[in-house]
Amino acid sequence: MSTFWTIWISVITLGTIIGCFILLRWALANKTGVAEGEGMGHVFDGIEEINNQLPRWWTILFYVCIVWGFVYLALFPGLGAWQGFLGWKSSNQNIQSLEESAQARADAKENGLLVKYDRELDQAAELYDPIFEKYAAVPVEELANDPEAVKVGQRLFLQNCSQCHGSDARGANVGFPNLTDDDWLYGGSGAKIVETLTLGRQAAMPAWIASMGEQGIKETVAYVLSLSGREQEPEMTALIDDGKARFMVCAACHGMDGKGNQLLGAPNLTDNIWLYGSSEQSVTETLTYGRNGVMPSFKKTLGDDKIHVVAAYVYSLSD
């Protein structure tokens, strides 16, 4: 914060407290010319104003509040750039990465600063880490049968995953997988789900317009749509046959039968589950421009133990 704003805030804040003190002293001084206990000459609705001092306890309370105001401003931040003698702050500011956050936490501890958010994290870790360690010792498939563990995993899922997969885990929008069915790009075992959450995933569906051309894309789309059992018009037969020949380049990832390859994350093209849509236009866009969806890694965000619990929750959805 600039010097100007520090001075501005300090003058207003300290001036207000000092003003309250002056106002209190003025109110306590009898400058009315009327003896205490005598009427002030103001009567309204049968009620007369009497020149009485504030109750003593009330006066003391005002003084205590004024003193506390100065003490608080000395100990804690509140006067612009002034950080207070205690070095307290609510959180480490201007953090833009997990690495910066970890470094800021380490620096605060080393310098004896009182960072409220850091203290809350330490308290939470002390309280909950043993619970997550206990859950992490149980295989994902078995943990998925523990109602309490599943509830914990659900809360972590809502905080970290629902933005893309939706609060019901059915995919918030086109391009985000539904986690409640049994269709898995990389495998749906407990170990595979943990691997996905830990390492993240990077799709690598290339664009084919340069090598296939528009006609080649049209032929391949016709064949791909036929793989899922969709009825085709008789005049599409020749187009499908030509597309089948072109599909040879796609088979490297999707397999000769089009059923996909979980080692590569290549989807099964023979079912009716489509990540980006099953219309002719959607499939054409996929072949023309490619798809490069990204699933981020949560290793640094959640850590291994929490990832294990989230995996158990996700695994329970497809049972």
N, C-alpha and C positions, 0 to 999 in steps of 0.2 A: 504494500500500500504506500502511496506517495506521501511525502512530508506534508503537503497541503491538506490531504484528507485526514491524516493523523491529527494535525492541529485542529482542523474543523471539528472532528468528532470529540476530541479532548475538551475543547472549549465549551461545546454544547453540553457534554455529559457532566463535567466538573462544575460548570456554571449552573446547571440545574440543581445539583446537590447543594452547592453553596447558597443558591437562591432559596432553597427550602429552609436552610438553616437561618438565613436572615429573616425570612417570613415568619418562622417560628418565634424568633427572638422578638420581633416586632409585635406579634400577637400576644406574647407574654407580658410585654411592657404596657402599663396602663397609661395610654396617651389620650384618652377620651375626655379627661376632666370629670369623669363620673366615678364616684367611689364604688369600690367593689361591693356587689350585692344590691346596688341601686339600679333602678330602671333606666334603660337607654332612650326612652321616649318613643320606642317603636312598638306599636300594638297592631296585631292583625288577627281578626276573627277571635278576639278575646284573649289572644296569647301575647304576653308582653316579653320583650327581649330584656334580659338582665345582664349586667356587666359582671360575668363570672369568669374566673380563670379556667383553663383546661384542667381536667382531672390530672393529678400528679402522675398516675400510672400511664396516662396517655402521652403526657409530655416526655416521660422517660422513654417510652416506646419510640417516639419520633427521634430522640437523640440516638438511641441504639441503631435505628435504621440508617441514619445519616452516617454514623461511624462505620457501620457494616458496609455501606456503599463505598467508602474510601478504601476499606480493607479489601473488599472484593476486587476493586479495580487495580489494587496493587498486586494481588496474588494471581489474578486470572486475566486473560486477554479481554480487551474491551475498549481500549483507547487507541484505535487505529493499529499502527504497527507494533505497539507495545504488547509483548508476549506474557507479561506477568512474572513475578519472582518464582512461581512454582513450575514454570515451563509447561503448563497444561494446555492441551488443545484437543478438540473433539476428534480429529483425524489428521493423517498426513495429507496435505493438500498437493494439487498439481501432479498427481500420480497418473501415469499413462500406460503402465505395463505391470505385470506381476513381478518382474525383476526389480523394478523401481520400488514397488510396494515392500518387497522383502528387504531391500536395502534400507529403506526409510525406517522400517520397524527395527532393524538391527542398530541403526544410528541412534534412534530414540532410546533404546535400552542402554546403549553405551554411554549416552550423555545424561541418563537419568531423567528423561522427559516423561511427563505424564500424558500419554496419548490415550484418550478414552477408548477409541475403537480398538487399538492394540490390546489394551487390558481386557476388553470384552472377548476378543479372539482367544487370548490366553486362557481366560476363564472357561470359555466354551470348549477349548481343546482339552483342558483338564477334566471337564465333566463328561464330554461325549466321546473322546478318542478311545477310551477303554471299551465302550459299547461297539464302536465300529470295528475295533480290533477283534472283538468276539465274533461279530458277524462275518468278518473276512476269513475266519478260520473254518467256516462252513461252506461246502461247495455251493455254487450258484443255484443248481437245480434243486438242492435240498433247502436252501435258504428261501427259495420262492414259495415254499409251503409254510413259512413262518409269517403269520398275519402282521405281527408287529414290525418285523423287518421290511415287509412289503410296504407298509404304511410309511416308514422312514424313507424307503426308496422312492415312493410316490412323491413325497414332499421335495426331495432333491430333484426329481424329474421335473416337477412343476417349476422349480426355480431356475433350472439350467437347460432344459430340453424342450419345454412346451412352446417356446417361441417359434420353433420350426415344426415340431411334430404335433402340436396342438395339445390342449389340456387332456384330451381323451386319447392321445397317442395315435390318432388315425391320420395324421398328416395335416398340417395347418393349411397347406396350399399345394398346388401342382409342383412336383419336383421333390417333395418331402415324403419319405416312405411311411406307409401305414405300419405301425409296429404291433398291431393286434391280430394280424393274420399269420399264416405260416409261410409267407413268401419272403425269403431272405436273400439279399444280394451276395452277402459274404458268409452266410451260415448263421443259424439260429441257436447253436449250442451256447451254454453258459460261457465257455472259454472264448468263443468267437465274438460274443457280445462285449465281453470285457476287452478283448483286443480292439474292437471298433471304438469303444469309448476311450481307451488308453491312447491309441495311435492316431485315431481319426481316419477318414477315408477321402481319397481324391479320385473322382470319376475320370475316365479317359476315353470317352466315346469320340472318335475323331470325326471331322467333317469330310463327307465323301463327294461333295459337288465337283471338286476339281478333277477327281479321278473317274467318277461315274458319269458326270454330266446330268442334265435335267432328265433325259430319257432313261438313263440308267437308274437314277433315283426313283423315277416313277415305276419302273419294272420291279425294283427291289422292294419298294413299299407294298406293291400288290402281292408279292410273294410272302413278305413278313406278315401281312394281315391275314393271309390264308392259313398261316401256321396255327392260329388260335381257333380254327374251326369255323371261321366266319364264312357264310355263304357268299359266293361270288357269281357275278353274271357270266353266262357262257362266253361272251365276247372277251372276258378278262383272262381266259385260259392261256392264250398265247403270251400275254403280258406276264402272267404268273410263271410260265415255263422259262421265259427269258430271265425273270428275276431270280429263279432258282439257280440258274447258272452263275449269275452275278453274286449270289449269296455266298459263294465259295470264299470270298475275301472276308466275309463276316463270320464264317464258321470258325476262324482262328480263335475268336473269343467266345462266340455264342454256341459253338459246337455244330456239327453237321446236322443234328436234329433240331437245332434252335432252342435247346433246353437250358442254355446258359452254362456258366462256369463260375462257381462261388470263389474259386481261388483268385479270379480276376475281378470279381464283382460284376460279371456280365449277366444281365437278367435273362430269365426264361421267357422266350418269345412265343411259347405255345399255350400259355394260359391267358386269362383275361385280366391280368393285373398289370397296369401300365403306370409307370411313375410320372410320365409327362403327357399322358392322354393317349387314347386308343383311336382317335379319329385319323382319317387319311392325312389331314393337314398336319396334325401333331407329329405323326410318324415321319412325314416328309420333312418337317422342320428338324427333327432329330438327325436324320440322315444327311440333310443339307448342311447344317451348321454344327453338328456334334453336340455333346453334353459334357459339362465339366463341373458337376455339382461337388460341393466340399462339405464334408463332415469334420468339424474341428476336433482336435484332441482335447480331452478334459483331464489329462494327467496332472498338469500344473494347477488347474482350477479346483479339482475335487480330491485328487490323490487316490492312491490305489484302493484304500479301504472303502471309501465312499463310492468309487466306481463299482466295486464289487456289489454293494447294496443296490445301486441303480440298475445294474445288470440283472439282479434277482427280480426286481420289479418288472423290468421289460420282459424278462423270460416268462414271468407269470401271466403276462397279457395274452400270450399266444397258446396257453395250455388248452 
